Amino acid sequence: MTETPRHSVSVAGIVVNDEGKVLVIRRRDNGHWEPPGGVLEMSETFEEGARREVLEETGISVQVERLAGVYKNMKRGIVALVFLCRPLDEPSRATEEAAEVRWMSLDEVREAMAPAYAVRVSDAFEPAVKVRAHDGIGLIGDGR
């Protein structure tokens, strides 16, 4: 009998303000720029997890608007659900998990983030939900 594969589920929030800028963090553990997010807790819905992660990492409360994309890190077995969010207040300058929190334009995001994360931000501006796989850095295949 084959064992059922194990995956980790994470959630992230693409928080976009009225000027079209995106809230991003520079992680304390590796120094990378990423959208705020993390592992979904067993007792949470997807939207609750996204709101919690954004609040923990940026100090900002958000309204979850819609699912923007589903992404799988093929090397690590992590499935990420990414949500488009609207800010309800202003972010902190830094948090326990984020060395820096700031608003970036889409062009700045594309320059600062690894492609596997920058595409999540770009995809949130598209009307259709995207489904993509990556290797932790770059996309695998063309996605939908």
N, C-alpha and C positions, 0 to 999 in steps of 0.2 A: 504494500500500500504506500502510495506517495504522500509525503507530508505536505500539508497546505502551506503555501508560501506566506511569509510574514512581511508586512509592509508597515511603515510608519506613516501616519497622516499628519500633515502640517497645514496651517492656514496662514494667509498673509493678506494685508490690506494695502491696496493702492489708493492712497488718500490724495485726492485732487482738490485744490482750493479754487476759488472763483477766478483766479488769474490763470488757471490751467497748469499750475506748478504742482509737483508731486513731492510728498513728504517722504524723505529717505533717512536711513541711519547709517552711520559708520560703526560697525560692530566692534565691541571691545576685544573680543576673543581673537579675531583675525584681521581687523583693520579694513575689511571689505565694505563697500557701499552696497546696501540691499534695501528692498522694501521691508518694513517691519512685519515680523511673523515668527511662527515657531510651532512646536508640537501641539496638536489638539489634545486636550485632556479628555479622559473617558466620560466625564459627566457633562460635557459641553456639546451644544449644537455647533455646526460650522460657523454660523454668524456670531455666536457668543465667543467662540475661540478667537475669531478675527478681531472683535472689539477688545477682548482682553489683551491679546498680543500687542495691538497697536498702542493701547493705553500703557502697558508695562514698558514698552520700548521707547515711546515718544512723550508720554505724559499727556496725550491728547485723547479726548473722547470722540468717537466717530459714529456716523449713521451708515450702516452697511446698505448699499444701494442694490447691488446685483453680483452674481457670479461672473467673473471675467474670463477665467481660464482654469484648466486642470493640467498639471505638469507632473511628470514622473522623472525622478533622478534614477536612471537605469543602473548606475553603479551602486547606489546606496539603498535602493528600494524605498525611496521616500515619495509619497504622492502628496502634492501640494494643491490645495484649493485656494485660488486667489480671487479676492473680492474687490470691486470698485467701492470706495467709501468717500463720504463727505465729512469734512472736519466740523466739529461742533464747538471747538475752542482752539486756543493756540498751543503749540508744542513747547516742551521744555528745551533747554539747551543741551542737556545730556541726562542720561539715566544710568542705572546700574548696568544695563545691557548695551547701551549705545554711548560711545565716546563722543559722538556728535549727532545732532538731529538738525536737518535743514530742508528747505524747499529747493527743488531743482527743476529746471526746465527739462523737457523731453530730450533735447540735444545734450544737456549736461548729464542726464541719466545714461544715455547711450555711451558717453565717453567714460564715465566713472565706474559703471557696473560691468561685471562679466556678462557675456551675451545671454546666458541662461537666466539671468535675473532681469536684465534690461528688456528682454522680450516680454516679460510678464507685465512690465509697466506699459510698454507700447500696446500690447494686446488689450489692456484695460480701456484704451481709447477707441477700440473697435466695437461695433454693435453686436457681433456674434461671439459666443463663448468659444475660446480656442482650446484645443487639446494638443499637447506637445510632449515630447520626450527629450531628455538631455543627458549628458554625461557628467554633470556637475559644473561644466564650464560652457560648452557649446551645444547647440541643438543637434538632435539626431533626426534625420529625415526632414520632411517639409512641414509636418504638423497640419492641422486643419483650422 
